[in-house]
Amino acid sequence: MQSVKVGYLALASSRALCSGETPVIRIPRYLQKQVENVKQTRGKNKINTIKAGKLLIQSRNPVMNQSAGYILGKFEQPVLCSKGWKHNRSFGDYFTINNIKTVAPFVAEYQKEDTAEQKTTGTFHKFRICKELVEVLDRMNITHPTTVQQQTIPKVMRGHNILCAAETGSGKTLTYLLPLVHRLQADKKSEMDDENQRKISAVVLVPSRELAEQVAAVSRALSAPFGLLTRTVGGGRGVGHIKMVFKKDQPDILVATPGALVKALRRHCLDLSELNFLVVDEADTMFDPSFSEMLNDILLSTNIAKDPTETRGPGHKAQLLVVGATFPGGVGEVISQVTDLGSMVVIKSKMLHYLMPHVKQTFLRVKGADKILELHQAIKLLQQEKEGGSVLVFCNKSSTVNWLGYSLEEMGVQHARLQGEMPAVVRSGTFRSFQKGTVEVLICTDIASRGLDTSQVRLVVNYDFPESHTDYIHRAGRVGRAGGVEDGEVLSFVTHLWDVELVNTIETAARRRTSLPGMESDIKEPQPKVTEAEE
């Protein structure tokens, strides 16, 4: 209708000019410009983001698809599938970020090659770790180091303080446990002390009891040939249990949660002054405000080395290893109190804070009332079409875990539940049964998203969309792990308006092939505190 009016106006104006009359403008100029812009836009072909080959972004609306071979220009604005998802009419819409690579980025290049010669050159022997350790790894069917292990293990062996940030599932546990066990067994051979006089030589700090048990299991397997003792101490057991852990022989390696370790320190159950190693695993969680105060107390109770030469010989100090899947914020402020930040070797993977290119990720705009049906359908499809593999369902609250569990129970879906309000013993047994494959569906909170070995998981479902990019990276990292099942997928239900904003940034990062925004990527020197006198 507007284009008709504009044509009529032009005709009237030309007649008025011919007759000498003053033309009358009946339509505002800004409306005329808008109409002309629409005409020009319709006249031009839209930017084609489709090329031959595999699709990177696959949408319900094919116009929004983007092929893996298409690269956005530096100043080109991507057209997002999720742009209009705040509107009520968007329910039922979806898009998928396809897995454009079959091999995980943390798998070293020589593992991707087929030649036997290339595969034999990249083994754990090149790190000069003792042959007994290599034999243990062979029995665990671990023959080749991942990229992050190649980068980090040699530097740990030289005695450097390390901050290692790499993708989830890239083998970071072995990154610190291998050199740690190698060093302790070498020291044990050279020591002339009575064998009965054990002392704690290494402490590994983790955020949860489940992760402590998992790390301890790997440590025990690696330490078995050398008689090194590994113990765990975690929350939920009371002070009496903590005292019992240290009443017998002191372990060589202690895997602990921060709260339990602080309790043990305050009751003088152990001494950290003669440690060889202090490892802070899942660093982004450990440097969070909920743990940072306890972590600070532990660091101040430990003599941290400032130079590799201080980690050896009489009067040695502890080597600090900080490990995580995302770069921890606030790390500089805490660590600067116990050691020189300049002495820390920072190792960051190339894919840090990127979406994993070997994991298929689907986002579904869905009403809250329909989520349970979509979840049931996804579980049924996986059980029918895939051979093996488990399902991990994430909720944001413990109450949602319980409610969802009751609902799936009524639908006949066998499952287990894992959330922070459960007793520690129940939680530990639940996750162990899930890892063994006794139960194929686990409904949980983010307690299961940090560091736990979920190599048998084929599908992760974000029943509640995660509250941050960090949480999304950790949840999605439960599939596509080193040595895990292939063809892992992530399905996310997008319900709330605030979920849409996070999805927009995730889709933008996927289309641009960039890292997720707003995340730490370097150690920041702490700002000097201003005193009242200076003010």
C-alpha positions in Angstrom: 0.0 0.0 0.0 2.9 2.3 0.8 4.5 1.7 -2.5 1.3 2.6 -4.3 1.1 5.8 -2.3 4.6 6.7 -3.2 4.0 6.1 -6.9 0.9 8.3 -6.8 2.8 11.0 -5.0 5.5 11.0 -7.7 2.9 11.3 -10.5 1.1 14.2 -8.7 4.4 16.0 -8.1 5.4 15.8 -11.7 2.0 17.2 -12.9 2.2 20.0 -10.4 5.7 21.0 -11.6 4.5 21.0 -15.2 1.5 23.2 -14.4 3.6 25.5 -12.2 1.8 24.6 -9.1 3.6 24.1 -5.7 3.9 20.3 -5.0 2.2 19.1 -1.9 4.1 16.3 0.0 1.6 14.1 1.7 4.0 11.4 3.0 6.9 12.2 5.4 10.4 12.0 4.0 11.5 9.3 6.5 8.7 7.0 5.4 9.7 7.5 1.8 13.3 6.5 2.6 12.1 3.4 4.5 10.1 2.3 1.5 13.0 2.9 -0.9 15.3 0.9 1.4 12.9 -2.0 1.4 12.8 -1.9 -2.4 16.5 -1.9 -2.7 16.9 -4.8 -0.1 14.3 -6.9 -2.0 16.0 -6.2 -5.2 19.4 -7.5 -4.0 20.2 -11.2 -3.4 20.7 -12.1 0.2 24.2 -13.1 1.3 24.5 -16.8 0.6 26.1 -18.7 3.5 25.7 -22.1 1.9 28.4 -23.9 0.0 28.9 -27.5 -1.0 29.8 -29.8 1.8 28.9 -30.3 5.4 26.7 -27.8 7.3 28.2 -26.0 10.4 24.8 -24.6 11.4 21.6 -26.5 10.5 18.4 -24.7 11.3 14.7 -25.4 11.0 14.7 -22.6 8.5 17.1 -23.6 5.7 17.8 -19.9 4.9 19.6 -19.6 8.3 22.0 -22.6 7.5 25.7 -22.0 7.3 28.1 -24.4 5.7 31.4 -25.4 7.3 33.2 -23.9 4.3 31.8 -20.4 4.7 33.9 -17.9 6.7 32.2 -14.8 7.9 33.9 -11.5 7.1 35.5 -9.5 9.9 32.8 -6.9 10.0 30.0 -9.1 8.7 27.1 -9.6 11.1 25.9 -13.2 11.4 22.2 -13.9 10.9 21.2 -15.8 14.0 18.6 -18.6 14.1 18.0 -17.7 17.8 17.6 -13.9 17.1 13.8 -13.9 17.5 13.6 -16.5 20.2 12.3 -14.1 22.8 9.0 -14.0 20.9 6.2 -16.5 21.9 5.9 -17.6 18.3 9.5 -19.1 18.5 8.5 -22.1 20.6 9.3 -25.2 18.6 12.2 -23.6 16.7 15.6 -25.2 16.8 19.1 -25.2 15.4 22.1 -27.5 15.5 25.9 -26.9 15.6 27.2 -29.9 13.8 30.3 -31.8 14.6 32.5 -30.8 11.7 35.5 -32.8 13.0 35.6 -36.5 13.9 38.7 -36.3 16.0 39.0 -34.2 19.2 41.3 -31.2 19.0 43.3 -32.3 22.0 44.3 -35.5 20.3 47.9 -35.1 19.2 48.7 -34.9 15.4 50.6 -38.2 15.3 47.6 -40.0 16.7 45.5 -38.9 13.7 48.0 -40.4 11.2 47.8 -44.1 10.2 51.5 -44.9 9.8 53.0 -47.1 12.5 56.2 -45.1 12.5 54.5 -41.9 13.5 52.5 -43.5 16.2 55.5 -45.1 17.9 57.4 -41.8 18.2 54.7 -40.1 20.3 54.6 -42.3 23.4 55.1 -41.7 27.1 58.6 -43.0 27.0 59.8 -39.6 25.6 59.0 -37.9 28.9 61.6 -40.1 30.6 59.2 -41.4 33.2 60.0 -44.8 34.7 59.1 -47.9 32.8 56.8 -49.2 35.5 54.6 -46.2 35.0 54.5 -46.7 31.2 53.5 -50.3 31.8 50.7 -49.3 34.0 49.4 -46.9 31.3 49.6 -49.7 28.8 47.4 -51.9 31.0 45.0 -49.0 31.1 45.0 -48.9 27.3 46.6 -45.4 27.3 49.5 -45.4 24.9 49.8 -41.9 23.5 49.8 -38.6 25.3 47.3 -35.9 24.4 48.4 -32.4 23.2 48.0 -30.9 26.7 50.0 -33.7 28.2 52.8 -33.2 25.7 52.9 -29.5 26.5 52.7 -29.7 30.3 54.4 -32.9 31.6 58.0 -31.9 30.6 57.6 -28.5 32.4 56.3 -30.2 35.5 59.2 -32.6 35.4 61.6 -29.6 35.4 60.0 -28.3 38.6 58.1 -25.3 37.3 55.0 -23.9 38.9 52.2 -24.4 36.3 48.9 -23.0 35.4 47.3 -25.3 32.8 44.0 -24.5 31.2 42.8 -26.9 28.6 39.6 -28.5 27.2 37.4 -30.8 29.3 38.2 -34.5 28.7 41.8 -33.8 27.4 43.5 -35.9 30.1 44.5 -33.2 32.6 44.5 -35.6 35.6 47.4 -37.6 34.1 49.1 -34.3 33.3 49.9 -33.8 36.9 49.7 -37.4 38.4 52.3 -38.9 36.0 55.2 -36.6 36.9 54.0 -36.5 40.5 54.1 -40.3 41.0 57.4 -40.5 39.0 59.0 -37.9 41.3 57.8 -39.5 44.5 58.9 -43.0 43.6 62.4 -41.6 42.7 62.6 -39.7 46.0 61.5 -42.9 47.9 64.3 -44.9 46.3 66.9 -42.3 47.3 65.7 -41.7 50.9 67.5 -43.6 53.7 64.7 -42.9 56.3 62.8 -45.7 58.0 59.9 -46.8 55.7 57.5 -46.6 58.5 57.9 -42.9 58.8 55.6 -41.8 56.1 54.9 -38.2 55.3 52.5 -36.4 53.0 54.4 -35.5 49.9 51.6 -34.4 47.6 48.1 -32.9 48.1 45.5 -32.7 45.3 42.7 -30.3 46.0 39.4 -30.9 44.2 35.9 -29.3 44.7 33.8 -32.5 45.3 34.0 -35.8 47.1 33.1 -37.7 43.9 36.0 -36.1 42.1 38.3 -36.9 45.0 37.4 -40.6 44.8 38.0 -40.6 41.1 41.4 -38.9 41.2 42.4 -41.2 44.1 41.5 -44.3 42.0 43.8 -43.1 39.2 46.6 -42.3 41.7 46.3 -45.7 43.3 46.6 -47.5 39.9 49.7 -45.5 39.0 51.3 -45.8 42.5 50.7 -49.6 42.9 54.1 -50.7 41.6 55.9 -48.4 44.1 54.0 -49.0 47.3 52.9 -45.3 47.5 49.8 -44.8 49.7 46.9 -42.6 48.5 44.0 -41.5 50.7 41.0 -39.2 50.4 39.4 -36.9 52.8 36.2 -35.2 51.9 33.2 -33.4 53.3 30.0 -34.9 54.8 31.7 -37.2 57.3 32.5 -35.0 60.3 35.7 -34.2 62.2 35.9 -37.7 63.7 36.3 -39.3 60.3 38.8 -36.7 59.2 41.0 -37.5 62.3 40.8 -41.3 61.5 42.3 -40.7 58.1 45.4 -39.3 59.6 45.5 -41.5 62.8 47.3 -44.4 60.9 50.2 -43.9 58.6 50.3 -40.6 56.8 49.6 -41.1 53.1 52.1 -40.2 50.4 49.4 -38.6 48.3 46.3 -37.0 49.8 43.3 -36.1 47.6 41.1 -33.7 49.6 38.2 -31.2 49.3 39.1 -27.7 50.7 36.6 -27.8 53.6 37.9 -31.1 54.9 41.5 -30.1 54.5 41.1 -26.8 56.4 39.4 -28.7 59.3 42.4 -31.1 59.4 44.8 -28.2 59.4 43.0 -26.4 62.2 43.1 -29.6 64.3 46.9 -30.1 63.5 46.2 -33.5 61.9 48.8 -32.9 59.2 51.6 -30.6 58.3 51.9 -29.1 54.8 55.3 -27.4 55.3 57.3 -30.3 53.7 55.1 -30.9 50.6 56.6 -31.7 47.3 53.5 -30.9 45.3 50.3 -28.9 45.8 47.8 -29.5 43.0 44.6 -27.3 42.6 42.3 -29.2 40.2 39.2 -27.7 38.6 40.7 -24.3 39.2 37.8 -22.1 38.0 35.7 -23.6 40.7 38.4 -23.6 43.4 39.1 -19.9 42.9 35.4 -19.1 43.1 34.4 -17.0 46.1 32.8 -20.0 47.8 36.1 -21.8 48.0 38.7 -18.9 47.7 39.0 -18.2 51.4 39.7 -21.8 52.3 42.1 -22.1 49.3 43.9 -19.0 50.6 44.3 -20.6 54.1 45.7 -23.8 52.5 48.2 -21.9 50.3 49.4 -19.9 53.2 50.0 -23.1 55.2 52.3 -24.4 52.4 55.8 -23.3 51.4 55.4 -22.7 47.7 58.5 -22.5 45.6 59.3 -19.4 43.6 61.9 -21.1 41.4 62.4 -24.6 40.0 65.6 -25.0 42.0 63.7 -24.7 45.3 61.7 -27.9 44.6 64.7 -30.2 45.1 67.1 -31.1 47.8 67.1 -30.5 51.6 64.7 -27.8 52.7 62.7 -28.1 49.4 59.5 -26.2 48.8 56.3 -27.3 47.1 55.7 -27.2 43.4 52.3 -25.5 42.6 50.2 -27.0 39.8 46.9 -25.2 39.0 44.7 -27.1 36.5 41.3 -26.4 34.9 39.1 -26.5 31.9 38.5 -22.8 31.9 40.8 -20.0 33.0 40.2 -19.2 36.6 39.3 -15.6 37.4 41.0 -14.0 40.5 43.9 -16.5 40.3 46.5 -13.7 40.2 45.2 -12.1 43.4 45.3 -15.4 45.4 48.6 -16.8 44.1 50.6 -13.6 44.3 50.4 -13.9 48.1 52.4 -17.1 48.1 54.7 -17.0 45.1 56.0 -14.9 42.2 53.4 -14.7 39.4 56.2 -14.3 36.9 57.6 -17.7 37.8 54.4 -19.5 36.8 54.4 -21.2 33.4 51.0 -20.6 31.8 49.9 -23.3 29.3 46.7 -22.6 27.4 45.2 -24.9 24.7 44.4 -23.4 21.4 40.7 -24.4 21.8 40.3 -22.9 25.3 36.8 -21.5 25.7 35.8 -22.7 22.2 32.9 -24.9 21.4 34.2 -28.5 20.8 34.1 -29.1 17.0 33.8 -32.9 17.4 30.5 -32.7 19.5 27.1 -32.2 17.9 25.1 -29.5 19.9 21.4 -28.9 19.4 19.4 -26.0 20.9 15.6 -26.4 21.1 13.2 -23.5 22.0 10.6 -25.2 24.1 7.9 -24.4 26.7 8.6 -25.5 30.3 5.6 -27.8 30.3 6.9 -29.7 27.2 10.5 -30.3 28.4 9.7 -33.6 30.2 8.1 -35.0 27.0 11.1 -33.9 24.8 13.5 -35.4 27.3 11.6 -38.7 27.3 11.7 -38.8 23.5 15.4 -38.0 23.4 16.2 -40.9 25.8 14.0 -43.3 23.9 15.7 -42.4 20.6 19.1 -42.9 22.0 18.3 -46.3 23.4 16.8 -47.4 20.1 19.3 -46.0 17.6 22.7 -46.0 19.5 24.7 -49.0 20.7 25.7 -48.4 24.2 26.2 -45.0 25.9 24.6 -43.3 28.8 22.6 -40.1 29.3 23.5 -37.2 31.7 20.6 -34.8 32.4 21.6 -31.5 34.1 19.2 -29.4 36.2 20.0 -26.1 38.0 18.4 -27.0 41.3 18.3 -30.0 43.6 14.5 -29.8 43.8 14.3 -30.0 40.0 16.5 -33.2 40.1 14.0 -34.8 42.6 10.9 -33.7 40.7 12.2 -34.8 37.3 13.3 -38.1 38.8 9.7 -38.8 40.1 8.3 -37.9 36.6 10.7 -40.2 34.7 9.9 -42.9 37.2 6.2 -42.7 36.3 7.2 -43.0 32.6 9.1 -46.2 33.3 12.6 -44.7 32.8 15.2 -46.3 35.0 17.6 -43.6 36.4 19.7 -42.4 39.3 19.9 -39.0 40.9 22.9 -37.0 42.1 22.6 -33.6 43.9 24.4 -31.7 46.7 21.7 -32.3 49.3 22.3 -36.0 49.3 24.5 -37.6 52.0 28.1 -38.0 50.8 28.0 -41.8 51.0 24.9 -42.0 48.9 26.3 -39.6 46.3 29.5 -41.6 46.0 27.7 -44.9 45.5 25.3 -43.4 43.0 28.0 -42.0 40.7 30.0 -45.2 40.9 27.1 -47.3 39.8 26.5 -44.8 36.9 30.2 -45.1 35.8 29.9 -48.9 35.9 26.9 -48.8 33.6 24.4 -50.2 36.2 22.2 -47.2 35.5 22.2 -45.5 32.1 20.4 -42.3 32.9 21.7 -39.9 35.6 19.8 -36.7 36.6 22.1 -34.3 38.4 23.1 -30.7 39.2 26.4 -29.1 38.2 28.1 -31.2 40.9 28.6 -33.8 38.1 29.9 -31.3 35.5 33.3 -30.7 37.1 36.1 -33.1 36.2 34.3 -36.4 36.7 35.1 -39.2 34.2 32.0 -39.6 32.1 33.7 -41.4 29.1 30.6 -43.7 28.7 28.2 -40.8 28.2 26.8 -40.4 24.7 24.2 -37.7 25.3 24.1 -34.7 27.6 20.8 -32.9 28.1 20.6 -29.4 29.6 17.1 -29.8 31.0 17.7 -26.4 32.6 19.9 -24.2 30.5 23.2 -23.4 32.3 23.5 -20.0 33.9 26.9 -19.1 32.4 29.3 -19.9 29.5 31.6 -21.6 31.9 28.8 -24.0 33.1 27.9 -24.7 29.4 31.5 -25.6 28.6 31.8 -28.0 31.5 28.5 -29.7 30.9 29.1 -30.1 27.2 32.6 -31.5 28.0 31.0 -34.6 29.6 30.9 -36.0 26.1 33.6 -36.3 23.5 36.3 -37.1 26.1 39.7 -38.8 25.5 39.1 -42.5 25.3 35.3 -42.1 25.5 32.5 -43.1 23.2 32.2 -41.5 19.8 29.4 -39.5 18.3 28.6 -37.6 21.6 25.8 -35.1 21.5 24.5 -32.2 23.6 20.8 -31.2 23.7 19.8 -28.0 25.3 16.2 -26.9 26.2 15.8 -23.1 25.9 12.8 -21.9 27.9 13.4 -18.6 29.6 14.1 -15.2 28.1 17.5 -14.9 29.9 18.4 -18.3 28.4 18.0 -16.8 24.9 20.7 -14.2 25.5 23.3 -16.9 26.3 22.2 -18.9 23.3 22.7 -15.8 21.1 26.3 -15.5 22.2 27.0 -19.2 21.8 25.5 -19.3 18.3 27.5 -16.2 17.3 30.8 -17.8 18.6 30.0 -20.9 16.6 29.3 -19.0 13.4 32.4 -16.8 13.8 34.5 -19.8 15.0 35.7 -17.7 18.0 35.9 -18.4 21.7 33.0 -17.6 24.0 33.0 -14.0 25.2 33.5 -12.6 28.7 35.9 -15.3 30.0 39.3 -14.9 31.6 42.3 -15.7 29.3 45.3 -14.5 31.3 46.7 -14.0 34.8 46.1 -10.4 35.9 48.4 -8.7 38.4 46.4 -7.7 41.5 45.7 -4.0 41.9 47.6 -2.4 44.7 45.4 -1.6 47.7 44.8 2.0 48.5 45.3 2.9 52.1 43.3 5.5 54.0 46.3 7.7 54.3 46.8 7.7 50.5 43.1 8.6 50.0 
